[in-house]
Amino acid sequence: MQKNKAHILVVDDDNRIRELIKEYLSDNDFIVSTAVDAENAKIKLEQIKFDLVVLDVMMPGQSGFELTKEIKKNIDMPVILLTAKGEAENRVKGLELGADDYLGKPFEPKELLLRIKNILSKISIIDTSKINLIGKAKVNLNKMSIQLNKKVNKINNAEKKVLLEMLSNPGKTYTRMQIGKISGISQERSIDVMITRLRQKIELDPKNPKYLQTIRGSGYVLWIE
């Protein structure tokens, strides 16, 4: 993937619209993949980490509403819904399912582009070449290490992925399922062990964490001063 370019997944069963969106977004410096339906989209979502999904509501098989609900349950990723239905109740339904924005067909490609840029501009981008501070811990994602006081600990690839995600979204709570998706770890117990290891590398008092905290019944959150 080309560095610093957002990767968009466009899901629509209409070949003309799908290719029009792909061409327009590609011309505006995005990397674009496409899918013809929800099943095809889910295969690609398992293989690639996208920055945003543009998703048609009315598709054969699983609808865009149903796929939105599934995406938001398993992956932390913005979703823009496209539909020919402009009724308020459909817009509300999409937003209630977690969609980040809603655009009725027909639409101007430029409007879609502006909505995508607006959503992505709200997501922090972490510079992995710089030292990121979590309290007194110095996190170097490039060297995959964390220095706390004078002690330097290495982190593995799964820990790096989780830190990158949480550093990009401080204060956001992640469920175990979401952390498992980010890290590639499926067992809940293994996820808890990984969080414990990260606390030992980040926190001055790992048993009473100040930064990488547990939100009871919800998951984990990273706070940055």
C-alpha positions in Angstrom: 0.0 0.0 0.0 1.2 3.5 -0.8 2.3 5.4 2.3 -0.1 7.8 3.9 -3.0 7.2 1.4 -6.3 6.1 3.0 -7.6 2.8 1.7 -11.4 2.9 0.9 -13.7 -0.1 0.4 -16.6 0.6 -1.9 -19.5 -1.9 -1.7 -22.2 -1.7 -4.3 -23.9 -4.2 -6.6 -24.4 -1.5 -9.3 -21.3 -1.8 -11.5 -21.6 1.7 -13.0 -21.8 3.4 -9.6 -19.1 1.2 -8.1 -16.7 2.0 -10.9 -17.6 5.7 -10.9 -16.8 6.0 -7.2 -13.6 4.0 -7.6 -12.4 6.2 -10.5 -13.3 9.5 -8.7 -11.7 8.6 -5.4 -8.6 7.2 -7.1 -8.2 10.4 -9.0 -8.4 12.2 -5.6 -5.4 10.3 -4.1 -7.2 7.4 -2.3 -6.5 3.7 -2.7 -9.8 2.1 -3.6 -10.9 -1.6 -3.4 -14.4 -2.7 -4.4 -16.9 -5.5 -3.6 -20.1 -6.4 -5.4 -22.0 -7.5 -2.3 -21.8 -8.1 1.5 -20.2 -11.5 1.2 -17.5 -10.3 -1.1 -16.9 -7.3 1.2 -16.5 -9.5 4.3 -13.8 -11.5 2.6 -11.9 -8.4 1.8 -12.4 -6.9 5.3 -10.8 -10.1 6.8 -7.8 -9.7 4.5 -7.2 -5.9 4.5 -7.3 -3.1 7.0 -9.4 -0.4 5.4 -9.7 3.2 6.6 -13.3 3.6 5.6 -16.2 1.7 3.9 -18.7 3.3 1.4 -21.6 0.9 1.6 -24.8 0.6 -0.5 -27.9 -0.2 1.6 -30.0 -2.0 -1.0 -28.0 -5.1 -2.2 -29.0 -8.7 -3.0 -28.3 -11.0 0.0 -27.2 -9.2 3.2 -28.3 -5.6 3.2 -26.1 -2.6 3.9 -27.8 -2.1 7.2 -27.1 -5.7 8.3 -23.4 -5.4 7.2 -23.0 -2.1 9.0 -24.2 -3.7 12.2 -21.8 -6.5 11.7 -18.8 -4.2 10.9 -19.5 -2.0 13.9 -19.7 -5.0 16.1 -16.3 -6.5 15.0 -14.2 -3.7 13.5 -13.5 -0.1 14.4 -14.0 1.5 11.0 -16.1 4.5 9.7 -19.0 3.6 7.4 -20.8 5.9 4.9 -24.2 4.5 3.7 -25.5 5.0 0.2 -29.2 4.5 -0.6 -31.9 5.5 -3.1 -34.2 5.8 -0.1 -34.1 9.3 1.3 -36.7 8.9 4.0 -35.8 10.2 7.4 -36.5 6.8 9.1 -33.9 5.1 6.9 -31.3 7.7 7.7 -32.1 7.3 11.4 -31.9 3.5 11.2 -28.5 3.7 9.5 -27.1 6.1 12.2 -28.6 4.0 15.0 -26.7 1.0 13.6 -23.5 3.0 13.9 -23.1 4.4 10.4 -20.9 7.6 10.5 -22.7 9.3 7.6 -25.5 8.9 5.1 -25.8 9.9 1.5 -28.9 9.5 -0.7 -28.7 8.5 -4.4 -28.3 10.2 -6.8 -25.4 12.2 -5.4 -22.5 14.2 -6.6 -19.1 12.4 -6.3 -17.6 15.6 -4.9 -20.1 15.5 -2.0 -19.1 11.9 -1.2 -15.4 12.9 -1.3 -16.0 15.8 1.1 -17.8 13.5 3.5 -15.0 11.0 3.4 -12.4 13.7 4.0 -14.5 15.1 6.9 -14.7 11.7 8.7 -11.0 10.8 8.1 -9.9 14.3 9.3 -11.3 13.5 12.7 -9.2 10.3 13.1 -5.8 11.0 14.5 -2.8 9.7 12.5 0.1 8.5 14.6 3.6 9.2 13.3 5.4 5.9 13.9 8.8 7.6 13.3 8.4 9.7 16.4 8.4 8.8 20.1 4.9 8.7 21.6 4.5 9.4 25.3 2.1 7.5 27.5 2.8 9.2 30.9 6.5 8.6 31.4 6.7 5.7 29.0 8.4 6.4 25.7 6.8 4.3 22.9 8.9 3.8 19.8 6.7 1.9 17.3 9.3 1.8 14.7 11.8 0.1 17.0 9.0 -1.8 18.7 10.1 -0.8 22.1 8.9 1.0 25.2 11.3 2.8 27.6 10.0 3.4 31.1 12.6 5.2 33.3 15.8 3.5 32.3 14.3 0.1 31.4 13.6 -0.7 27.7 11.1 -3.5 26.8 10.5 -4.9 23.4 6.9 -5.3 22.1 5.7 -7.9 19.6 3.7 -7.2 16.4 0.3 -7.8 18.0 1.1 -5.3 20.8 2.3 -2.8 18.3 -0.9 -3.0 16.3 -3.0 -2.5 19.5 -0.9 0.5 20.6 -1.0 2.1 17.2 -4.8 1.9 17.2 -5.3 3.1 20.8 -2.8 5.9 20.5 -4.7 7.1 17.4 -7.9 7.1 19.4 -7.1 8.0 23.1 -10.1 7.8 25.4 -12.0 5.4 23.1 -13.1 2.1 24.7 -12.3 -1.1 22.8 -14.0 -4.4 23.4 -12.0 -7.6 23.6 -13.5 -8.6 20.2 -12.2 -5.4 18.6 -8.8 -5.8 20.2 -8.8 -9.4 19.0 -9.5 -8.2 15.5 -6.8 -5.6 15.6 -4.2 -7.9 17.1 -5.1 -11.1 15.3 -5.6 -12.8 18.7 -8.8 -14.8 19.0 -8.7 -16.1 22.6 -10.1 -13.7 25.2 -7.7 -15.0 27.8 -4.7 -14.3 25.5 -6.0 -10.7 24.9 -6.1 -10.1 28.7 -2.6 -11.4 29.0 -1.4 -9.1 26.3 -3.0 -6.1 28.0 -1.3 -7.1 31.3 2.0 -7.3 29.5 1.5 -3.9 28.0 0.7 -2.4 31.4 3.9 -3.8 32.8 5.8 -1.9 30.1 3.8 1.3 30.3 2.6 1.8 33.9 4.6 2.8 36.9 2.1 0.7 39.0 0.7 -2.0 36.6 -1.7 -3.3 39.3 -3.3 0.2 39.5 -3.1 1.4 35.9 -3.4 5.1 35.2 -3.3 5.0 31.4 -4.3 1.6 30.1 -7.5 1.0 32.0 -10.2 -1.6 32.2 -13.8 -0.4 31.6 -15.8 -3.0 33.5 -18.3 -4.8 31.2 -17.0 -2.9 28.1 -13.3 -3.4 27.5 -10.1 -1.4 27.6 -9.2 2.3 27.1 -6.0 4.2 26.8 -5.7 7.6 28.4 -2.9 10.0 27.4 -2.0 13.1 29.5 
